[in-house]
Amino acid sequence: MSNPQLYARTILVDGAVAGNIGSWLDDGNRMVGYWIGREFWGRGVATAAVSQFLREVSHRPVMAHVAKHNAGSIRVLQKCGFTAIGENTFTGSDGQPAGELIFRLDETTPYASPACSMPEIED
């Protein structure tokens, strides 16, 4: 039961599962989200995975939400050409309100350089 509106991939680095990346439609907006294991942080894995996703999924615009305190993910999105377009508040896992930034990538915005080393991404 494949849903063509969903995109879900496992991110592998040197044969090890490093994380995952997914995309879905939310109220007509194409969204992207990803998770990278802590041991892979700071190695360009998320930037490379988002960059590859942007080459595979041509739908634009693409939206992403990121917690305000998540400097690493904010930088990943910026390097991939996303721009902050707004802010929101959500309830965090601790039940407390937390802030998030809303990012958008339009069709005219270039994304990350193909010079990024690409992790292996599997269905």
MOPAC internal coordinates of N, CA, C and O (Angstrom, degrees):
PM7 1SCF
backbone

  N    0.0000 0     0.00 0     0.00 0    0    0    0
  C    1.4483 1     0.00 0     0.00 0    1    0    0
  C    1.5174 1   108.77 1     0.00 0    2    1    0
  O    1.2310 1   121.20 1   -98.26 1    3    2    1
  N    1.2848 1   115.32 1    81.74 1    3    2    1
  C    1.4602 1   121.20 1  -178.56 1    5    3    2
  C    1.5227 1   109.93 1   -86.75 1    6    5    3
  O    1.2310 1   120.83 1   -42.55 1    7    6    5
  N    1.3144 1   116.01 1   137.45 1    7    6    5
  C    1.4520 1   122.08 1   176.59 1    9    7    6
  C    1.5190 1   107.77 1  -111.58 1   10    9    7
  O    1.2310 1   119.60 1   -69.01 1   11   10    9
  N    1.3408 1   118.37 1   110.99 1   11   10    9
  C    1.4634 1   120.49 1  -176.90 1   13   11   10
  C    1.5284 1   114.02 1   -65.32 1   14   13   11
  O    1.2310 1   120.21 1   167.43 1   15   14   13
  N    1.3348 1   117.21 1   -12.57 1   15   14   13
  C    1.4544 1   119.74 1   178.76 1   17   15   14
  C    1.5216 1   111.80 1   -84.99 1   18   17   15
  O    1.2310 1   120.31 1   170.46 1   19   18   17
  N    1.3382 1   117.01 1    -9.54 1   19   18   17
  C    1.4585 1   121.59 1   179.80 1   21   19   18
  C    1.5234 1   110.02 1  -104.71 1   22   21   19
  O    1.2310 1   120.91 1   -34.45 1   23   22   21
  N    1.3175 1   115.86 1   145.55 1   23   22   21
  C    1.4559 1   123.32 1   175.95 1   25   23   22
  C    1.5178 1   105.00 1  -132.75 1   26   25   23
  O    1.2310 1   120.16 1   -59.86 1   27   26   25
  N    1.3084 1   117.31 1   120.14 1   27   26   25
  C    1.4636 1   120.41 1   179.34 1   29   27   26
  C    1.5232 1   108.02 1  -139.14 1   30   29   27
  O    1.2310 1   120.69 1   -52.29 1   31   30   29
  N    1.3263 1   116.28 1   127.71 1   31   30   29
  C    1.4517 1   121.32 1  -177.80 1   33   31   30
  C    1.5247 1   109.82 1  -138.51 1   34   33   31
  O    1.2310 1   121.46 1   -31.06 1   35   34   33
  N    1.3289 1   114.80 1   148.94 1   35   34   33
  C    1.4556 1   122.54 1   171.98 1   37   35   34
  C    1.5212 1   107.44 1   -93.85 1   38   37   35
  O    1.2310 1   120.20 1   -44.00 1   39   38   37
  N    1.3228 1   117.22 1   136.00 1   39   38   37
  C    1.4632 1   122.41 1   179.49 1   41   39   38
  C    1.5221 1   108.04 1   -99.25 1   42   41   39
  O    1.2310 1   120.71 1   -58.42 1   43   42   41
  N    1.3222 1   116.25 1   121.58 1   43   42   41
  C    1.4574 1   122.16 1   178.88 1   45   43   42
  C    1.5182 1   110.09 1  -112.47 1   46   45   43
  O    1.2310 1   120.55 1   -40.39 1   47   46   45
  N    1.3200 1   116.56 1   139.61 1   47   46   45
  C    1.4612 1   122.35 1   173.52 1   49   47   46
  C    1.5223 1   106.48 1  -127.39 1   50   49   47
  O    1.2310 1   120.75 1   -61.51 1   51   50   49
  N    1.3189 1   116.18 1   118.49 1   51   50   49
  C    1.4695 1   121.67 1  -177.51 1   53   51   50
  C    1.5253 1   111.27 1    50.97 1   54   53   51
  O    1.2310 1   120.39 1  -138.91 1   55   54   53
  N    1.3328 1   116.85 1    41.09 1   55   54   53
  C    1.4524 1   122.26 1   177.19 1   57   55   54
  C    1.5196 1   115.56 1    82.06 1   58   57   55
  O    1.2310 1   119.87 1   172.71 1   59   58   57
  N    1.3204 1   117.85 1    -7.29 1   59   58   57
  C    1.4668 1   121.71 1   179.81 1   61   59   58
  C    1.5259 1   110.10 1   -98.02 1   62   61   59
  O    1.2310 1   120.51 1   -37.63 1   63   62   61
  N    1.3313 1   116.64 1   142.37 1   63   62   61
  C    1.4617 1   120.47 1   176.36 1   65   63   62
  C    1.5275 1   107.96 1   -68.75 1   66   65   63
  O    1.2310 1   121.27 1   -59.85 1   67   66   65
  N    1.3261 1   115.18 1   120.15 1   67   66   65
  C    1.4590 1   121.26 1  -179.76 1   69   67   66
  C    1.5184 1   111.97 1  -102.99 1   70   69   67
  O    1.2310 1   120.06 1   159.57 1   71   70   69
  N    1.3320 1   117.50 1   -20.43 1   71   70   69
  C    1.4544 1   120.20 1  -178.23 1   73   71   70
  C    1.5039 1   111.25 1   164.23 1   74   73   71
  O    1.2310 1   121.51 1    22.73 1   75   74   73
  N    1.3372 1   114.71 1  -157.27 1   75   74   73
  C    1.4621 1   120.06 1   178.34 1   77   75   74
  C    1.5152 1   109.63 1  -150.03 1   78   77   75
  O    1.2310 1   121.40 1   -19.27 1   79   78   77
  N    1.3210 1   114.93 1   160.73 1   79   78   77
  C    1.4574 1   121.77 1   176.80 1   81   79   78
  C    1.5192 1   107.29 1  -139.65 1   82   81   79
  O    1.2310 1   120.95 1   -38.65 1   83   82   81
  N    1.3163 1   115.79 1   141.35 1   83   82   81
  C    1.4484 1   119.94 1  -179.19 1   85   83   82
  C    1.5134 1   111.71 1  -144.81 1   86   85   83
  O    1.2310 1   121.82 1   -18.73 1   87   86   85
  N    1.3122 1   114.12 1   161.27 1   87   86   85
  C    1.4558 1   120.65 1   178.40 1   89   87   86
  C    1.5209 1   108.10 1  -145.01 1   90   89   87
  O    1.2310 1   120.69 1   -32.72 1   91   90   89
  N    1.3143 1   116.29 1   147.28 1   91   90   89
  C    1.4501 1   122.92 1  -176.12 1   93   91   90
  C    1.5144 1   108.91 1  -156.15 1   94   93   91
  O    1.2310 1   121.10 1   -11.96 1   95   94   93
  N    1.3264 1   115.50 1   168.04 1   95   94   93
  C    1.4550 1   120.69 1   174.86 1   97   95   94
  C    1.5236 1   108.86 1   -98.07 1   98   97   95
  O    1.2310 1   120.65 1   -45.14 1   99   98   97
  N    1.3295 1   116.36 1   134.86 1   99   98   97
  C    1.4524 1   123.22 1   178.26 1  101   99   98
  C    1.5183 1   107.54 1  -134.30 1  102  101   99
  O    1.2310 1   120.43 1   -69.97 1  103  102  101
  N    1.3280 1   116.77 1   110.03 1  103  102  101
  C    1.4715 1   122.01 1  -176.15 1  105  103  102
  C    1.5247 1   111.65 1    51.48 1  106  105  103
  O    1.2310 1   120.84 1  -139.71 1  107  106  105
  N    1.3277 1   115.99 1    40.29 1  107  106  105
  C    1.4616 1   121.27 1   177.87 1  109  107  106
  C    1.5144 1   115.08 1    83.25 1  110  109  107
  O    1.2310 1   120.00 1   177.31 1  111  110  109
  N    1.3338 1   117.60 1    -2.69 1  111  110  109
  C    1.4659 1   121.50 1   178.76 1  113  111  110
  C    1.5265 1   109.82 1   -98.54 1  114  113  111
  O    1.2310 1   120.48 1   -46.96 1  115  114  113
  N    1.3322 1   116.69 1   133.04 1  115  114  113
  C    1.4630 1   121.78 1   173.87 1  117  115  114
  C    1.5212 1   107.54 1   -76.67 1  118  117  115
  O    1.2310 1   120.43 1   -59.82 1  119  118  117
  N    1.3337 1   116.78 1   120.18 1  119  118  117
  C    1.4598 1   122.98 1  -178.36 1  121  119  118
  C    1.5240 1   109.56 1  -109.06 1  122  121  119
  O    1.2310 1   120.60 1   -25.10 1  123  122  121
  N    1.3315 1   116.45 1   154.90 1  123  122  121
  C    1.4623 1   121.27 1   171.81 1  125  123  122
  C    1.5212 1   108.01 1  -133.87 1  126  125  123
  O    1.2310 1   121.32 1   -37.14 1  127  126  125
  N    1.3150 1   115.07 1   142.86 1  127  126  125
  C    1.4601 1   121.51 1   176.31 1  129  127  126
  C    1.5215 1   108.97 1  -147.07 1  130  129  127
  O    1.2310 1   120.69 1   -25.14 1  131  130  129
  N    1.3030 1   116.29 1   154.86 1  131  130  129
  C    1.4638 1   120.25 1  -177.89 1  133  131  130
  C    1.5147 1   109.65 1  -151.88 1  134  133  131
  O    1.2310 1   121.37 1   -20.63 1  135  134  133
  N    1.3230 1   114.99 1   159.37 1  135  134  133
  C    1.4515 1   122.70 1   174.66 1  137  135  134
  C    1.5186 1   107.03 1  -138.59 1  138  137  135
  O    1.2310 1   120.56 1   -47.51 1  139  138  137
  N    1.3295 1   116.53 1   132.49 1  139  138  137
  C    1.4643 1   122.99 1   178.96 1  141  139  138
  C    1.5311 1   107.59 1  -124.30 1  142  141  139
  O    1.2310 1   120.66 1   -48.34 1  143  142  141
  N    1.3371 1   116.34 1   131.66 1  143  142  141
  C    1.4571 1   120.57 1   177.14 1  145  143  142
  C    1.5196 1   111.41 1   -61.00 1  146  145  143
  O    1.2310 1   120.56 1   -38.12 1  147  146  145
  N    1.3165 1   116.53 1   141.88 1  147  146  145
  C    1.4688 1   122.63 1  -175.47 1  149  147  146
  C    1.5333 1   112.90 1   -51.96 1  150  149  147
  O    1.2310 1   120.17 1   142.81 1  151  150  149
  N    1.3212 1   117.29 1   -37.19 1  151  150  149
  C    1.4709 1   119.54 1  -178.24 1  153  151  150
  C    1.5271 1   112.76 1   -66.98 1  154  153  151
  O    1.2310 1   120.07 1   169.39 1  155  154  153
  N    1.3446 1   117.47 1   -10.61 1  155  154  153
  C    1.4642 1   121.35 1   178.93 1  157  155  154
  C    1.5339 1   112.34 1  -105.86 1  158  157  155
  O    1.2310 1   120.16 1   179.87 1  159  158  157
  N    1.3232 1   117.30 1    -0.13 1  159  158  157
  C    1.4626 1   120.47 1   179.85 1  161  159  158
  C    1.5235 1   110.34 1   -63.97 1  162  161  159
  O    1.2310 1   121.02 1   -31.32 1  163  162  161
  N    1.3346 1   115.65 1   148.68 1  163  162  161
  C    1.4589 1   121.28 1   174.68 1  165  163  162
  C    1.5171 1   114.40 1    76.89 1  166  165  163
  O    1.2310 1   120.03 1  -168.90 1  167  166  165
  N    1.3226 1   117.54 1    11.10 1  167  166  165
  C    1.4621 1   120.97 1  -178.12 1  169  167  166
  C    1.5237 1   112.76 1  -114.04 1  170  169  167
  O    1.2310 1   120.17 1  -173.43 1  171  170  169
  N    1.3396 1   117.28 1     6.57 1  171  170  169
  C    1.4624 1   120.78 1   178.92 1  173  171  170
  C    1.5134 1   114.53 1    81.63 1  174  173  171
  O    1.2310 1   120.18 1  -171.42 1  175  174  173
  N    1.3284 1   117.26 1     8.58 1  175  174  173
  C    1.4643 1   120.98 1  -176.77 1  177  175  174
  C    1.5251 1   111.19 1   -65.37 1  178  177  175
  O    1.2310 1   119.91 1   132.91 1  179  178  177
  N    1.3222 1   117.77 1   -47.09 1  179  178  177
  C    1.4671 1   120.55 1  -178.96 1  181  179  178
  C    1.5217 1   110.95 1   -64.34 1  182  181  179
  O    1.2310 1   120.03 1   136.36 1  183  182  181
  N    1.3269 1   117.54 1   -43.64 1  183  182  181
  C    1.4615 1   120.87 1   179.17 1  185  183  182
  C    1.5163 1   110.47 1   -60.08 1  186  185  183
  O    1.2310 1   120.33 1   135.40 1  187  186  185
  N    1.3295 1   116.97 1   -44.60 1  187  186  185
  C    1.4573 1   121.02 1  -179.95 1  189  187  186
  C    1.5255 1   111.13 1   -65.59 1  190  189  187
  O    1.2310 1   120.04 1   139.59 1  191  190  189
  N    1.3316 1   117.53 1   -40.41 1  191  190  189
  C    1.4652 1   120.62 1  -179.61 1  193  191  190
  C    1.5238 1   111.27 1   -66.41 1  194  193  191
  O    1.2310 1   120.10 1   136.42 1  195  194  193
  N    1.3373 1   117.42 1   -43.58 1  195  194  193
  C    1.4688 1   120.43 1   178.92 1  197  195  194
  C    1.5277 1   109.36 1   -65.47 1  198  197  195
  O    1.2310 1   120.12 1   139.20 1  199  198  197
  N    1.3195 1   117.39 1   -40.80 1  199  198  197
  C    1.4536 1   121.27 1   178.48 1  201  199  198
  C    1.5310 1   110.87 1   -60.14 1  202  201  199
  O    1.2310 1   120.26 1   135.71 1  203  202  201
  N    1.3399 1   117.11 1   -44.29 1  203  202  201
  C    1.4664 1   120.42 1   178.46 1  205  203  202
  C    1.5233 1   110.42 1   -65.54 1  206  205  203
  O    1.2310 1   120.01 1   138.27 1  207  206  205
  N    1.3174 1   117.59 1   -41.73 1  207  206  205
  C    1.4633 1   121.59 1   176.52 1  209  207  206
  C    1.5267 1   110.08 1   -55.32 1  210  209  207
  O    1.2310 1   120.28 1   134.90 1  211  210  209
  N    1.3336 1   117.07 1   -45.10 1  211  210  209
  C    1.4661 1   120.89 1  -177.88 1  213  211  210
  C    1.5252 1   112.19 1   -65.13 1  214  213  211
  O    1.2310 1   120.11 1   153.57 1  215  214  213
  N    1.3279 1   117.39 1   -26.43 1  215  214  213
  C    1.4637 1   120.46 1   175.10 1  217  215  214
  C    1.5270 1   111.40 1   -77.97 1  218  217  215
  O    1.2310 1   119.96 1   148.91 1  219  218  217
  N    1.3283 1   117.68 1   -31.09 1  219  218  217
  C    1.4645 1   121.94 1  -177.46 1  221  219  218
  C    1.5226 1   113.25 1   -84.58 1  222  221  219
  O    1.2310 1   120.15 1   147.68 1  223  222  221
  N    1.3240 1   117.32 1   -32.32 1  223  222  221
  C    1.4644 1   122.26 1  -177.63 1  225  223  222
  C    1.5228 1   107.84 1  -112.37 1  226  225  223
  O    1.2310 1   120.84 1   -72.43 1  227  226  225
  N    1.3140 1   116.00 1   107.57 1  227  226  225
  C    1.4678 1   120.28 1  -172.49 1  229  227  226
  C    1.5214 1   113.52 1   -86.28 1  230  229  227
  O    1.2310 1   119.45 1   170.07 1  231  230  229
  N    1.3215 1   118.65 1    -9.93 1  231  230  229
  C    1.4686 1   121.07 1  -178.84 1  233  231  230
  C    1.5318 1   110.34 1   -60.11 1  234  233  231
  O    1.2310 1   120.56 1   -48.64 1  235  234  233
  N    1.3025 1   116.54 1   131.36 1  235  234  233
  C    1.4536 1   123.07 1   174.66 1  237  235  234
  C    1.5158 1   107.80 1  -134.10 1  238  237  235
  O    1.2310 1   118.82 1   -30.82 1  239  238  237
  N    1.2964 1   119.85 1   149.18 1  239  238  237
  C    1.4558 1   126.45 1     1.09 1  241  239  238
  C    1.5293 1   111.90 1   -76.37 1  242  241  239
  O    1.2310 1   121.34 1   -16.14 1  243  242  241
  N    1.3276 1   115.03 1   163.86 1  243  242  241
  C    1.4588 1   123.61 1   174.39 1  245  243  242
  C    1.5238 1   107.04 1  -120.12 1  246  245  243
  O    1.2310 1   121.16 1   -44.27 1  247  246  245
  N    1.3281 1   115.38 1   135.73 1  247  246  245
  C    1.4568 1   121.14 1  -178.44 1  249  247  246
  C    1.5218 1   110.04 1  -113.14 1  250  249  247
  O    1.2310 1   120.51 1   -26.88 1  251  250  249
  N    1.3269 1   116.63 1   153.12 1  251  250  249
  C    1.4638 1   122.35 1   174.74 1  253  251  250
  C    1.5264 1   107.93 1  -147.06 1  254  253  251
  O    1.2310 1   120.83 1   -36.20 1  255  254  253
  N    1.3143 1   116.02 1   143.80 1  255  254  253
  C    1.4633 1   122.40 1   174.82 1  257  255  254
  C    1.5219 1   107.26 1  -114.78 1  258  257  255
  O    1.2310 1   120.55 1   -42.98 1  259  258  257
  N    1.3236 1   116.56 1   137.02 1  259  258  257
  C    1.4681 1   120.15 1  -179.64 1  261  259  258
  C    1.5300 1   109.04 1  -141.53 1  262  261  259
  O    1.2310 1   121.00 1   -40.61 1  263  262  261
  N    1.3275 1   115.69 1   139.39 1  263  262  261
  C    1.4615 1   120.37 1   177.49 1  265  263  262
  C    1.5266 1   109.56 1   -60.26 1  266  265  263
  O    1.2310 1   120.90 1   -40.82 1  267  266  265
  N    1.3262 1   115.89 1   139.18 1  267  266  265
  C    1.4704 1   120.75 1  -177.74 1  269  267  266
  C    1.5227 1   112.68 1   -57.68 1  270  269  267
  O    1.2310 1   119.81 1   149.55 1  271  270  269
  N    1.3233 1   117.96 1   -30.45 1  271  270  269
  C    1.4613 1   120.79 1  -177.73 1  273  271  270
  C    1.5317 1   112.63 1   -82.80 1  274  273  271
  O    1.2310 1   119.54 1   174.47 1  275  274  273
  N    1.3366 1   118.49 1    -5.53 1  275  274  273
  C    1.4583 1   121.76 1  -176.15 1  277  275  274
  C    1.5323 1   110.40 1   -90.05 1  278  277  275
  O    1.2310 1   121.08 1  -104.02 1  279  278  277
  N    1.3208 1   115.54 1    75.98 1  279  278  277
  C    1.4735 1   121.32 1  -176.19 1  281  279  278
  C    1.5217 1   112.15 1   -59.39 1  282  281  279
  O    1.2310 1   119.92 1   143.48 1  283  282  281
  N    1.3352 1   117.75 1   -36.52 1  283  282  281
  C    1.4645 1   120.83 1  -179.48 1  285  283  282
  C    1.5172 1   111.94 1   -62.23 1  286  285  283
  O    1.2310 1   119.96 1   132.68 1  287  286  285
  N    1.3339 1   117.68 1   -47.32 1  287  286  285
  C    1.4648 1   120.38 1   179.81 1  289  287  286
  C    1.5197 1   112.03 1   -69.66 1  290  289  287
  O    1.2310 1   120.36 1   145.70 1  291  290  289
  N    1.3174 1   116.91 1   -34.30 1  291  290  289
  C    1.4686 1   119.39 1   175.61 1  293  291  290
  C    1.5222 1   109.23 1   -60.14 1  294  293  291
  O    1.2310 1   120.54 1   135.15 1  295  294  293
  N    1.3161 1   116.56 1   -44.85 1  295  294  293
  C    1.4710 1   120.85 1  -179.82 1  297  295  294
  C    1.5288 1   111.04 1   -65.22 1  298  297  295
  O    1.2310 1   119.78 1   139.70 1  299  298  297
  N    1.3255 1   118.03 1   -40.30 1  299  298  297
  C    1.4740 1   121.34 1   177.59 1  301  299  298
  C    1.5234 1   109.63 1   -56.68 1  302  301  299
  O    1.2310 1   120.44 1   129.60 1  303  302  301
  N    1.3284 1   116.77 1   -50.40 1  303  302  301
  C    1.4622 1   120.37 1  -178.25 1  305  303  302
  C    1.5219 1   111.37 1   -62.89 1  306  305  303
  O    1.2310 1   119.96 1   138.47 1  307  306  305
  N    1.3270 1   117.67 1   -41.53 1  307  306  305
  C    1.4621 1   120.63 1   178.51 1  309  307  306
  C    1.5299 1   111.09 1   -62.76 1  310  309  307
  O    1.2310 1   120.08 1   136.99 1  311  310  309
  N    1.3354 1   117.46 1   -43.01 1  311  310  309
  C    1.4638 1   120.61 1   179.64 1  313  311  310
  C    1.5222 1   111.45 1   -64.23 1  314  313  311
  O    1.2310 1   120.51 1   152.74 1  315  314  313
  N    1.3180 1   116.62 1   -27.26 1  315  314  313
  C    1.4620 1   121.16 1  -179.96 1  317  315  314
  C    1.5284 1   112.47 1   -90.69 1  318  317  315
  O    1.2310 1   120.06 1  -172.77 1  319  318  317
  N    1.3354 1   117.48 1     7.23 1  319  318  317
  C    1.4603 1   121.13 1   173.12 1  321  319  318
  C    1.5114 1   116.06 1    96.40 1  322  321  319
  O    1.2310 1   119.47 1   179.80 1  323  322  321
  N    1.3201 1   118.62 1    -0.20 1  323  322  321
  C    1.4606 1   121.30 1   178.30 1  325  323  322
  C    1.5308 1   109.69 1   -72.73 1  326  325  323
  O    1.2310 1   120.88 1   -30.44 1  327  326  325
  N    1.3212 1   115.92 1   149.56 1  327  326  325
  C    1.4630 1   120.90 1   174.86 1  329  327  326
  C    1.5277 1   108.65 1  -124.39 1  330  329  327
  O    1.2310 1   120.97 1   -35.20 1  331  330  329
  N    1.3274 1   115.76 1   144.80 1  331  330  329
  C    1.4656 1   121.26 1   177.80 1  333  331  330
  C    1.5187 1   108.46 1   -71.83 1  334  333  331
  O    1.2310 1   121.05 1   -49.68 1  335  334  333
  N    1.3414 1   115.60 1   130.32 1  335  334  333
  C    1.4662 1   119.71 1  -178.87 1  337  335  334
  C    1.5268 1   112.26 1  -121.21 1  338  337  335
  O    1.2310 1   120.06 1   175.83 1  339  338  337
  N    1.3244 1   117.49 1    -4.17 1  339  338  337
  C    1.4572 1   118.72 1  -179.54 1  341  339  338
  C    1.5109 1   112.44 1   178.53 1  342  341  339
  O    1.2310 1   121.78 1     0.58 1  343  342  341
  N    1.3135 1   114.19 1  -179.42 1  343  342  341
  C    1.4611 1   121.86 1   179.71 1  345  343  342
  C    1.5174 1   108.86 1  -133.63 1  346  345  343
  O    1.2310 1   121.43 1   -20.77 1  347  346  345
  N    1.3154 1   114.88 1   159.23 1  347  346  345
  C    1.4511 1   121.19 1   179.53 1  349  347  346
  C    1.5237 1   107.70 1  -150.70 1  350  349  347
  O    1.2310 1   120.53 1   -13.84 1  351  350  349
  N    1.3140 1   116.60 1   166.16 1  351  350  349
  C    1.4624 1   122.20 1   173.89 1  353  351  350
  C    1.5205 1   107.67 1  -121.23 1  354  353  351
  O    1.2310 1   120.82 1   -41.26 1  355  354  353
  N    1.3187 1   116.04 1   138.74 1  355  354  353
  C    1.4544 1   121.19 1   177.46 1  357  355  354
  C    1.5244 1   108.52 1  -135.69 1  358  357  355
  O    1.2310 1   120.75 1   -12.63 1  359  358  357
  N    1.3141 1   116.17 1   167.37 1  359  358  357
  C    1.4560 1   120.32 1   177.69 1  361  359  358
  C    1.5167 1   108.72 1   -90.42 1  362  361  359
  O    1.2310 1   120.41 1   -60.58 1  363  362  361
  N    1.3231 1   116.82 1   119.42 1  363  362  361
  C    1.4532 1   122.38 1  -178.92 1  365  363  362
  C    1.5200 1   112.03 1   -72.73 1  366  365  363
  O    1.2310 1   120.83 1    -7.20 1  367  366  365
  N    1.3305 1   116.01 1   172.80 1  367  366  365
  C    1.4737 1   120.99 1  -178.94 1  369  367  366
  C    1.5291 1   111.84 1   -63.22 1  370  369  367
  O    1.2310 1   120.53 1   160.51 1  371  370  369
  N    1.3426 1   116.59 1   -19.49 1  371  370  369
  C    1.4655 1   120.42 1   177.60 1  373  371  370
  C    1.5298 1   112.42 1   -89.05 1  374  373  371
  O    1.2310 1   120.82 1  -175.73 1  375  374  373
  N    1.3522 1   116.04 1     4.27 1  375  374  373
  C    1.4559 1   120.51 1   179.79 1  377  375  374
  C    1.5138 1   114.12 1    83.78 1  378  377  375
  O    1.2310 1   120.24 1   178.30 1  379  378  377
  N    1.3224 1   117.15 1    -1.70 1  379  378  377
  C    1.4560 1   121.89 1  -178.45 1  381  379  378
  C    1.5275 1   110.80 1   -95.73 1  382  381  379
  O    1.2310 1   119.93 1   -29.17 1  383  382  381
  N    1.3336 1   117.73 1   150.83 1  383  382  381
  C    1.4668 1   119.41 1   176.56 1  385  383  382
  C    1.5290 1   110.36 1   -65.58 1  386  385  383
  O    1.2310 1   121.22 1   -38.42 1  387  386  385
  N    1.3139 1   115.28 1   141.58 1  387  386  385
  C    1.4688 1   121.71 1   178.66 1  389  387  386
  C    1.5223 1   108.24 1  -137.26 1  390  389  387
  O    1.2310 1   121.16 1   -28.65 1  391  390  389
  N    1.3151 1   115.39 1   151.35 1  391  390  389
  C    1.4605 1   120.20 1  -179.78 1  393  391  390
  C    1.5126 1   111.70 1   -94.06 1  394  393  391
  O    1.2310 1   121.09 1   -31.70 1  395  394  393
  N    1.3227 1   115.52 1   148.30 1  395  394  393
  C    1.4536 1   120.87 1   174.79 1  397  395  394
  C    1.5201 1   109.35 1  -136.82 1  398  397  395
  O    1.2310 1   121.30 1   -25.46 1  399  398  397
  N    1.3195 1   115.12 1   154.54 1  399  398  397
  C    1.4522 1   122.14 1   174.41 1  401  399  398
  C    1.5238 1   108.24 1  -103.69 1  402  401  399
  O    1.2310 1   120.88 1   -34.52 1  403  402  401
  N    1.3162 1   115.93 1   145.48 1  403  402  401
  C    1.4576 1   122.04 1   177.78 1  405  403  402
  C    1.5274 1   106.98 1  -107.73 1  406  405  403
  O    1.2310 1   120.75 1   -54.99 1  407  406  405
  N    1.3238 1   116.18 1   125.01 1  407  406  405
  C    1.4621 1   122.87 1  -179.09 1  409  407  406
  C    1.5170 1   110.35 1  -113.52 1  410  409  407
  O    1.2310 1   121.23 1   -26.37 1  411  410  409
  N    1.3336 1   115.26 1   153.63 1  411  410  409
  C    1.4715 1   121.49 1  -179.41 1  413  411  410
  C    1.5213 1   109.33 1  -141.37 1  414  413  411
  O    1.2310 1   121.21 1   -39.15 1  415  414  413
  N    1.3246 1   115.29 1   140.85 1  415  414  413
  C    1.4634 1   122.47 1   172.34 1  417  415  414
  C    1.5172 1   107.19 1  -118.88 1  418  417  415
  O    1.2310 1   120.56 1   -61.11 1  419  418  417
  N    1.3278 1   116.54 1   118.89 1  419  418  417
  C    1.4618 1   121.81 1   178.89 1  421  419  418
  C    1.5218 1   110.64 1   -92.14 1  422  421  419
  O    1.2310 1   121.02 1   -11.01 1  423  422  421
  N    1.3263 1   115.66 1   168.99 1  423  422  421
  C    1.4558 1   120.08 1  -177.94 1  425  423  422
  C    1.5214 1   113.61 1   -65.59 1  426  425  423
  O    1.2310 1   119.65 1   156.94 1  427  426  425
  N    1.3134 1   118.28 1   -23.06 1  427  426  425
  C    1.4594 1   120.35 1  -177.92 1  429  427  426
  C    1.5211 1   113.17 1   -92.46 1  430  429  427
  O    1.2310 1   120.36 1   176.56 1  431  430  429
  N    1.3417 1   116.93 1    -3.44 1  431  430  429
  C    1.4557 1   120.71 1  -176.96 1  433  431  430
  C    1.5215 1   110.06 1   -88.34 1  434  433  431
  O    1.2310 1   119.45 1   -56.67 1  435  434  433
  N    1.3336 1   118.65 1   123.33 1  435  434  433
  C    1.4660 1   118.78 1   176.18 1  437  435  434
  C    1.5197 1   109.83 1   -68.73 1  438  437  435
  O    1.2310 1   120.71 1   -32.77 1  439  438  437
  N    1.3241 1   116.24 1   147.23 1  439  438  437
  C    1.4538 1   119.15 1   178.21 1  441  439  438
  C    1.5122 1   109.81 1  -103.98 1  442  441  439
  O    1.2310 1   120.63 1     5.85 1  443  442  441
  N    1.3249 1   116.41 1  -174.15 1  443  442  441
  C    1.4609 1   122.74 1  -172.10 1  445  443  442
  C    1.5145 1   112.74 1   -51.02 1  446  445  443
  O    1.2310 1   121.62 1   -32.00 1  447  446  445
  N    1.2964 1   114.51 1   148.00 1  447  446  445
  C    1.4508 1   122.41 1   179.46 1  449  447  446
  C    1.5160 1   111.52 1   -57.73 1  450  449  447
  O    1.2310 1   120.11 1   -41.22 1  451  450  449
  N    1.3474 1   117.40 1   138.78 1  451  450  449
  C    1.4571 1   119.12 1   176.14 1  453  451  450
  C    1.5247 1   112.23 1   -65.41 1  454  453  451
  O    1.2310 1   120.12 1   173.83 1  455  454  453
  N    1.3228 1   117.38 1    -6.17 1  455  454  453
  C    1.4635 1   120.69 1   178.03 1  457  455  454
  C    1.5185 1   112.01 1   -70.37 1  458  457  455
  O    1.2310 1   119.86 1   166.15 1  459  458  457
  N    1.3524 1   117.86 1   -13.85 1  459  458  457
  C    1.4563 1   120.51 1   177.14 1  461  459  458
  C    1.5247 1   109.09 1   -60.29 1  462  461  459
  O    1.2310 1   120.11 1   -45.40 1  463  462  461
  N    1.3213 1   117.40 1   134.60 1  463  462  461
  C    1.4539 1   119.13 1   175.05 1  465  463  462
  C    1.5217 1   107.72 1   -71.75 1  466  465  463
  O    1.2310 1   120.55 1   -45.57 1  467  466  465
  N    1.3037 1   116.54 1   134.43 1  467  466  465
  C    1.4536 1   121.09 1  -173.08 1  469  467  466
  C    1.5181 1   111.47 1   -95.57 1  470  469  467
  O    1.2310 1   120.15 1   -50.00 1  471  470  469
  N    1.3279 1   117.33 1   130.00 1  471  470  469
  C    1.4555 1   118.57 1   170.52 1  473  471  470
  C    1.5199 1   107.68 1   -73.16 1  474  473  471
  O    1.2310 1   120.47 1   -14.27 1  475  474  473
  N    1.2863 1   116.71 1   165.73 1  475  474  473
  C    1.4533 1   120.97 1   174.42 1  477  475  474
  C    1.5123 1   107.32 1   -82.84 1  478  477  475
  O    1.2310 1   120.39 1   -48.62 1  479  478  477
  N    1.3345 1   116.86 1   131.38 1  479  478  477
  C    1.4501 1   120.58 1  -179.45 1  481  479  478
  C    1.5242 1   107.92 1  -121.73 1  482  481  479
  O    1.2310 1   120.86 1   -52.95 1  483  482  481
  N    1.3469 1   115.97 1   127.05 1  483  482  481
  C    1.4495 1   121.78 1  -177.77 1  485  483  482
  C    1.5114 1   110.88 1  -114.75 1  486  485  483
  O    1.2310 1   121.09 1   -27.62 1  487  486  485
  N    1.3465 1   115.52 1   152.38 1  487  486  485
  C    1.4706 1   121.25 1   173.46 1  489  487  486
  C    1.5077 1   110.48 1   -64.39 1  490  489  487
  O    1.2310 1   120.10 1   180.00 1  491  490  489

